[in-house]
Amino acid sequence: MVKAVVGEDTRLTSIEDRLSHSAIPAEVGLVIGKLSSVLDRGFVFDLIPTPSNDDGGPACSVLETKDDKRKPSKSKSESSSLSIDSDWVAEHARQVSRMLLGGMKVVGIYVWASEAAFKNSTMILCQAIKGVSDAIRHLDPSLDEALLVHICYSPRRWSCRTCLLSSSITSSSLRPCDFKLGRVLSSLQRFKCSYNFNIRVPIYREGESNAQTFTDILRRELAIHAKELKSANAMVDGDLVHNDEPCNTDGEHEVELLFPFMKDSRAGALTAKNVTGVLLFSGSIFSYAYLNVKEPVSQAITDIKSDIIRSLQSRLDIICDEAEQDLSPKNVGDNEDANEIPISKLIFKSSTKACHLRLPRRVLVPWLAGMYICDYLQPFESHEVVKERCIELMSMEHSSIDESKISEVETETSLSIAESMWDVISPPASTSGFQNVERTMGEDERKRTSNAGNASNVPLLVGIFVLLLSIVIGFMLYQSD
């Protein structure tokens, strides 16, 4: 559990000024930062207010409770409590978590309220913390602690409490910790990594395995891939990371992940007779991570690996969210079933036809003090959509977002479903840069490939004929001698 928390002075001071001039009685939002178990410290980068809900109502408001007639009368300020839309705050946290790079997380919630309203709302605050942690658990499974930051306006002061995340969170779970303002963002170090991945999932013949949807299959494979990624070694700026010393050099650092040579655990399954197709999920991820100057460089590697898996998971979540709203996903291909059922709910089997789906690609958006956040751009979306999401979810000023500075660090990540057994037993072409593998073929393409194969046999036959003719002529000349 962290023993002290340091908040970015410039950001938190400006937030306090905004709240004090707004005259709103209460506000709730997310705490963006990092909790370091190595340093036993928490770092707060920014506070993001939760926007109004779909009905236009605030996520947090003040309720005036009725006084008990048997007790002495209390003033309204002493009897007030908070009403928090915990589900809406949790949904906000889920979407914001997708936009954070390595080393940045939603680490709790903050509330702007009077001292009395805060003390009378312990249970509702615990419910909000629990809702946020549950919403982001699949993106940040290592998150086991959260912060509750209270900005009190009567009297004016900041306070912070930590909370261990468990199945049940009560008032006794909240423990006070030291909180102060200081310089946080300027001391962060930057690490980047370009990671190529190629996930191949077999499609079994009907009756060979339990029916599973696209979402089920890919979530399971991502969990397997996360374990494999965890075992990878890393090089930073060309040097192998083998100790827990801090990084003493300035500038942006290049990370390269190294996997050990080992037998592919899926090789046997991919050549099995009960496999009739394969799901190809491949591409390249641009990963970014931020590290406190006092943290060991090994923590940056851990953050990079977590960011890669979180990025893959976020793309899958976006596809699933789109499927819930649109039963006719774009760029699915000629799959007849996909015209009626969202691809995230398709059950893959031997009868599944070939199709291709382009997944959202990551773009970087300038944020604070030279830092970036990210968003995921669909093939049919423009930078204007990214700008609107940053304004709504991250509470960024419209004038602070320059579309020309949004970096498209990736081109495309693809998902292909191949129905040919040849696609199963033949390794796909290796990826390079941000290129994707696409082995899916239609009937016309297969015919062209077949014709091309026949044409390619002609030089071979000619060569064999010339060789045989040379042998015969040589034999005849030998006999004549």
C-alpha positions in Angstrom: 0.0 0.0 0.0 1.3 3.4 -0.9 2.4 5.6 2.0 2.4 9.0 0.3 0.9 10.6 -2.8 2.4 13.4 -4.9 0.1 15.4 -7.3 1.3 17.5 -10.2 1.3 21.0 -8.9 0.4 23.0 -12.0 -2.5 20.7 -13.0 -4.1 20.3 -9.6 -3.8 24.0 -8.7 -5.6 25.0 -12.0 -8.3 22.4 -11.2 -8.8 23.8 -7.8 -9.1 27.3 -9.2 -11.6 26.1 -11.8 -13.8 24.4 -9.1 -13.7 27.3 -6.7 -14.8 29.7 -9.5 -17.5 27.4 -10.8 -19.7 27.6 -7.7 -20.9 24.0 -8.2 -21.7 22.2 -4.9 -20.1 18.8 -5.9 -18.1 17.1 -8.6 -16.8 13.6 -9.1 -14.2 12.3 -11.6 -11.2 10.1 -12.2 -7.7 10.2 -10.8 -5.1 9.6 -13.6 -1.7 8.6 -12.4 0.5 5.7 -11.2 0.9 3.7 -8.1 4.5 2.5 -7.6 4.9 -0.5 -5.3 8.7 -0.2 -5.6 8.7 3.3 -4.2 5.6 2.9 -2.0 4.3 6.1 -3.6 1.4 7.3 -5.7 1.7 9.9 -8.4 -1.3 11.9 -9.7 -1.0 13.3 -13.2 -4.4 14.8 -13.6 -8.0 14.8 -12.5 -10.7 14.2 -15.2 -14.3 15.2 -14.3 -16.9 12.7 -15.3 -19.2 14.3 -17.9 -23.0 14.6 -17.6 -24.9 11.4 -18.2 -27.2 10.6 -21.2 -30.0 12.5 -19.6 -27.9 15.6 -19.1 -27.7 15.3 -15.4 -24.5 15.6 -13.3 -22.7 12.5 -12.2 -22.5 13.9 -8.6 -24.9 16.1 -6.7 -25.7 17.1 -3.1 -28.7 15.7 -1.2 -30.3 17.4 1.8 -31.3 14.7 4.3 -34.2 15.2 6.7 -33.3 15.8 10.3 -34.3 13.2 12.9 -37.0 14.8 15.2 -35.6 13.0 18.2 -32.2 14.7 17.7 -31.1 18.3 17.9 -31.6 20.2 14.7 -28.6 20.3 12.3 -27.8 22.9 9.7 -28.2 22.0 6.0 -24.5 21.8 5.5 -24.1 19.3 8.3 -26.9 17.0 7.1 -26.0 17.0 3.4 -24.7 13.9 1.6 -23.6 13.1 -2.0 -25.5 11.3 -4.7 -23.1 9.7 -7.2 -24.1 7.9 -10.4 -21.6 5.0 -9.8 -22.5 3.2 -13.0 -21.8 6.3 -15.1 -18.5 7.0 -13.4 -17.5 3.3 -14.0 -18.4 3.6 -17.7 -16.3 6.8 -17.9 -13.4 4.9 -16.3 -13.7 2.1 -18.7 -13.5 4.3 -21.8 -10.7 6.5 -20.4 -8.6 3.5 -19.5 -8.4 2.7 -23.3 -6.9 6.1 -23.9 -4.0 5.7 -21.4 -0.5 4.5 -22.4 1.9 2.4 -20.4 2.6 3.7 -16.9 -0.6 5.7 -16.8 -3.8 4.3 -15.2 -7.1 5.2 -13.7 -6.0 4.9 -10.0 -9.1 6.0 -8.3 -11.7 8.8 -8.0 -11.8 12.4 -6.7 -14.7 14.3 -5.2 -15.2 18.1 -4.7 -17.5 18.5 -1.7 -17.8 20.0 1.7 -16.4 18.2 4.7 -19.8 17.3 6.0 -21.1 16.0 2.7 -17.9 13.9 2.3 -18.2 12.3 5.8 -21.9 11.5 5.3 -21.2 9.7 2.0 -18.7 7.1 2.9 -20.7 4.1 1.5 -21.6 5.8 -1.8 -18.0 6.7 -2.3 -16.9 3.1 -1.6 -19.5 1.9 -4.1 -18.1 4.3 -6.7 -14.5 3.1 -6.1 -15.7 -0.6 -6.4 -17.6 0.2 -9.6 -14.5 1.8 -11.2 -12.2 -1.0 -10.2 -14.6 -3.6 -11.6 -15.0 -1.7 -14.9 -11.2 -1.5 -15.6 -10.2 -4.9 -14.1 -9.9 -6.7 -17.5 -7.6 -3.9 -18.8 -5.6 -3.5 -15.6 -5.7 -6.9 -13.8 -2.7 -5.9 -11.6 -4.5 -3.0 -10.0 -5.0 -3.9 -6.4 -5.2 -0.4 -4.8 -7.1 2.8 -5.4 -7.1 6.4 -4.3 -9.9 8.6 -3.0 -8.9 12.3 -3.3 -11.1 14.8 -1.5 -11.0 18.5 -2.5 -12.7 20.3 0.4 -14.0 23.8 -0.1 -15.2 24.4 3.4 -12.6 24.6 4.8 -10.3 24.6 1.6 -7.9 21.7 1.7 -6.8 18.5 -0.1 -6.8 15.0 1.5 -6.2 11.5 0.2 -7.2 8.0 1.3 -6.0 4.7 -0.1 -8.1 1.6 -0.4 -7.2 -2.0 -1.0 -9.4 -3.5 -3.7 -11.2 -6.6 -2.5 -14.6 -8.3 -3.0 -16.1 -5.8 -0.5 -15.0 -2.2 0.2 -16.3 -0.6 3.4 -15.5 2.6 5.3 -12.8 0.7 7.3 -11.0 0.0 4.0 -10.2 3.7 3.5 -7.0 4.7 5.1 -5.5 8.2 5.2 -2.1 8.9 3.6 0.1 11.9 3.1 -0.7 14.1 0.1 1.3 16.9 -1.3 1.8 18.9 -4.5 5.0 18.8 -6.4 6.6 18.3 -9.8 5.6 15.0 -11.3 5.2 15.2 -15.1 8.6 16.9 -15.8 10.5 14.0 -14.2 8.9 11.3 -16.3 11.0 9.3 -18.7 9.7 8.0 -22.0 10.0 4.5 -23.5 8.6 3.3 -26.9 8.4 -0.1 -28.6 7.1 -1.4 -31.9 5.8 -4.9 -31.4 4.9 -7.3 -34.2 2.4 -10.0 -33.4 0.9 -12.9 -35.2 -1.8 -14.9 -33.4 -3.1 -18.0 -35.2 -6.2 -19.7 -33.7 -7.4 -23.0 -35.2 -11.0 -23.5 -36.3 -12.1 -27.0 -35.5 -14.5 -29.3 -37.5 -18.0 -29.2 -36.2 -18.5 -31.4 -33.2 -14.8 -31.5 -32.3 -14.9 -28.7 -29.7 -17.5 -26.6 -27.8 -19.0 -23.8 -29.9 -17.4 -20.5 -29.0 -17.9 -17.0 -30.3 -15.2 -14.8 -31.8 -15.1 -12.8 -28.5 -14.6 -16.0 -26.4 -11.9 -17.3 -28.6 -9.9 -14.1 -28.9 -10.1 -13.3 -25.2 -8.7 -16.7 -24.4 -5.9 -16.3 -26.9 -5.0 -12.9 -25.5 -4.7 -14.4 -22.0 -2.3 -17.0 -23.4 -0.4 -14.4 -25.4 -0.1 -12.2 -22.2 1.7 -15.1 -20.4 4.1 -15.6 -23.3 4.8 -11.9 -23.5 5.6 -11.8 -19.8 8.5 -14.2 -20.3 10.2 -12.1 -23.0 13.5 -10.4 -22.3 14.1 -6.8 -23.4 16.7 -4.5 -24.7 16.7 -0.7 -24.0 18.7 1.4 -26.4 20.6 -1.8 -27.5 21.5 -2.9 -24.0 20.0 -6.0 -22.4 18.0 -5.2 -19.3 19.3 -7.4 -16.4 19.1 -5.3 -13.3 16.7 -3.1 -11.4 18.7 0.1 -11.6 17.0 3.4 -12.7 17.6 4.7 -16.2 20.1 7.6 -15.9 20.0 8.9 -19.5 17.6 11.5 -20.9 15.5 11.5 -24.0 13.3 8.9 -25.5 14.3 5.3 -25.1 13.9 2.5 -27.6 12.7 -0.9 -26.3 13.0 -4.2 -28.2 11.4 -7.4 -26.8 13.2 -10.7 -27.2 11.5 -14.0 -27.1 13.3 -17.3 -26.3 13.6 -20.0 -28.9 11.0 -22.6 -27.9 8.7 -25.0 -29.6 5.4 -23.6 -30.7 2.8 -25.0 -28.4 0.1 -24.6 -31.1 2.0 -26.4 -33.8 0.5 -29.7 -33.1 -3.0 -28.3 -33.0 -2.5 -26.4 -36.3 -1.7 -29.6 -38.2 -4.3 -31.8 -36.5 -6.8 -33.5 -38.8 -9.8 -32.0 -36.9 -8.7 -28.5 -37.9 -10.4 -27.1 -41.0 -9.4 -23.4 -40.8 -7.5 -20.8 -38.9 -8.2 -17.4 -37.4 -5.3 -15.1 -38.3 -4.9 -12.0 -36.0 -1.7 -10.1 -36.9 -0.2 -6.6 -37.2 2.0 -4.3 -35.3 1.4 -2.3 -32.1 3.2 1.0 -31.2 3.6 1.0 -27.5 4.5 3.8 -25.2 5.3 4.0 -21.5 6.2 6.6 -18.9 8.5 6.0 -15.9 9.3 8.0 -12.8 12.9 8.9 -12.7 13.4 6.9 -9.4 11.8 3.7 -10.7 13.9 0.8 -12.0 14.1 0.4 -15.8 12.6 -3.1 -15.4 9.3 -1.3 -14.4 9.3 0.4 -17.9 9.5 -3.1 -19.5 6.6 -4.3 -17.4 4.6 -1.2 -18.3 5.3 -1.7 -22.1 4.2 -5.4 -21.9 1.0 -4.4 -20.1 0.3 -1.6 -22.6 0.6 -4.1 -25.5 -2.0 -6.5 -24.0 -4.2 -3.6 -23.0 -4.1 -2.2 -26.5 -5.1 -5.5 -28.0 -7.9 -5.9 -25.5 -9.1 -2.4 -26.1 -9.4 -3.0 -29.8 -11.5 -6.1 -29.1 -13.7 -4.2 -26.7 -14.3 -1.5 -29.4 -15.3 -4.2 -31.9 -17.7 -5.7 -29.4 -19.1 -2.3 -28.5 -19.7 -1.5 -32.2 -21.4 -4.9 -32.6 -23.9 -4.1 -29.8 -25.0 -1.0 -31.7 -24.8 -2.2 -35.3 -25.8 -5.7 -36.5 -24.1 -5.1 -39.9 -20.4 -4.6 -39.2 -18.4 -2.9 -41.9 -15.6 -4.7 -43.8 -16.7 -8.2 -42.8 -16.5 -9.7 -46.2 -18.8 -12.2 -47.9 -19.8 -14.2 -44.8 -23.5 -14.8 -45.1 -23.9 -15.3 -41.3 -22.1 -12.0 -40.6 -24.9 -10.1 -42.5 -27.3 -11.1 -39.7 -25.0 -11.6 -36.6 -22.4 -9.3 -35.3 -18.9 -10.7 -35.9 -18.1 -10.6 -32.2 -20.9 -13.1 -31.6 -20.2 -15.4 -34.6 -19.6 -19.0 -33.7 -16.6 -20.2 -35.7 -16.7 -23.7 -37.2 -15.8 -25.5 -40.4 -18.7 -23.9 -42.3 -17.5 -20.4 -41.6 -16.7 -18.7 -44.9 -13.6 -16.6 -45.5 -13.8 -13.0 -44.3 -11.6 -10.1 -43.3 -12.0 -7.5 -40.6 -9.9 -4.4 -40.1 -9.4 -3.5 -36.5 -9.0 0.0 -35.1 -5.5 1.4 -35.2 -3.8 3.4 -32.4 -3.1 7.1 -32.8 -1.3 9.4 -30.4 -2.7 12.7 -29.1 -0.6 15.4 -27.4 -1.8 15.7 -23.8 0.2 17.3 -20.9 3.8 18.5 -20.6 4.9 16.6 -23.8 3.0 13.5 -22.8 0.6 11.6 -25.1 -2.6 9.8 -24.7 -4.0 7.5 -27.4 -7.2 6.7 -29.2 -8.3 4.1 -31.6 -9.3 5.1 -35.1 -11.8 3.0 -37.1 -11.2 2.8 -40.9 -14.2 5.0 -41.5 -13.3 7.6 -38.9 -11.4 10.9 -39.1 -9.2 12.9 -36.7 -12.3 15.0 -35.9 -13.8 12.0 -34.2 -10.7 11.6 -32.1 -10.8 15.3 -31.2 -14.4 15.0 -30.0 -13.7 12.0 -27.8 -10.7 13.7 -26.2 -12.9 16.7 -25.4 -15.7 14.6 -24.0 -13.8 11.9 -22.1 -10.6 13.6 -21.1 -12.1 17.1 -20.6 -9.5 18.6 -23.0 -10.0 22.2 -24.3 -11.1 22.4 -27.9 -8.3 24.9 -28.7 -5.6 22.7 -27.1 -6.1 19.9 -29.7 -4.3 20.4 -33.0 -5.5 17.7 -35.5 -2.2 18.1 -37.4 -0.3 16.9 -34.4 -2.3 13.7 -34.0 0.3 11.0 -34.9 -0.8 7.9 -36.9 1.9 5.6 -35.6 0.1 2.5 -37.0 -1.5 1.8 -40.4 -3.7 -1.2 -39.8 -4.2 -4.3 -37.7 -6.2 -7.1 -39.4 -8.2 -10.1 -38.6 -8.7 -12.8 -41.2 -10.6 -16.0 -41.3 -9.2 -18.6 -43.7 -11.2 -21.7 -44.6 -8.5 -23.6 -46.5 -6.6 -26.4 -44.9 -3.5 -25.2 -46.8 -3.8 -21.9 -44.8 -3.7 -24.0 -41.6 -0.5 -26.0 -42.4 1.4 -23.2 -44.3 3.0 -20.5 -42.2 1.8 -17.0 -43.1 4.1 -14.4 -44.6 6.1 -12.6 -42.0 5.0 -9.1 -41.0 7.2 -6.1 -41.6 6.6 -2.7 -40.0 2.9 -2.2 -39.9 1.9 -4.6 -42.7 -0.7 -7.3 -42.1 -1.0 -10.9 -43.2 -4.0 -11.7 -45.3 -4.2 -15.3 -46.5 -8.0 -15.4 -47.2 -8.9 -16.4 -50.8 -12.1 -16.4 -52.7 -13.1 -18.9 -55.4 -11.8 -16.7 -58.3 -8.5 -16.1 -56.5 -8.1 -19.8 -55.9 -8.6 -20.4 -59.6 -6.0 -17.8 -60.5 -3.6 -19.3 -58.0 -4.2 -22.8 -59.4 -3.6 -21.5 -63.0 -0.5 -19.7 -61.8 0.7 -22.9 -60.2 0.2 -24.8 -63.4 2.1 -22.1 -65.3 5.0 -22.3 -62.9 5.4 -26.0 -63.6 6.3 -25.4 -67.3 9.9 -24.4 -66.7 10.4 -27.3 -64.4 9.2 -29.8 -67.1 11.4 -28.2 -69.7 14.4 -28.5 -67.3 13.7 -32.2 -66.7 13.3 -32.8 -70.4 16.7 -31.1 -71.2 18.4 -33.1 -68.4 17.1 -36.4 -69.8 18.1 -35.5 -73.3 21.6 -34.6 -72.2 21.9 -38.0 -70.5 20.7 -39.9 -73.6 23.1 -38.0 -75.9 26.0 -38.5 -73.5 25.3 -42.2 -73.3 25.2 -42.5 -77.1 28.5 -40.6 -77.5 30.1 -42.9 -74.9 28.9 -46.0 -76.8 30.2 -44.7 -80.2 33.7 -44.3 -78.6 
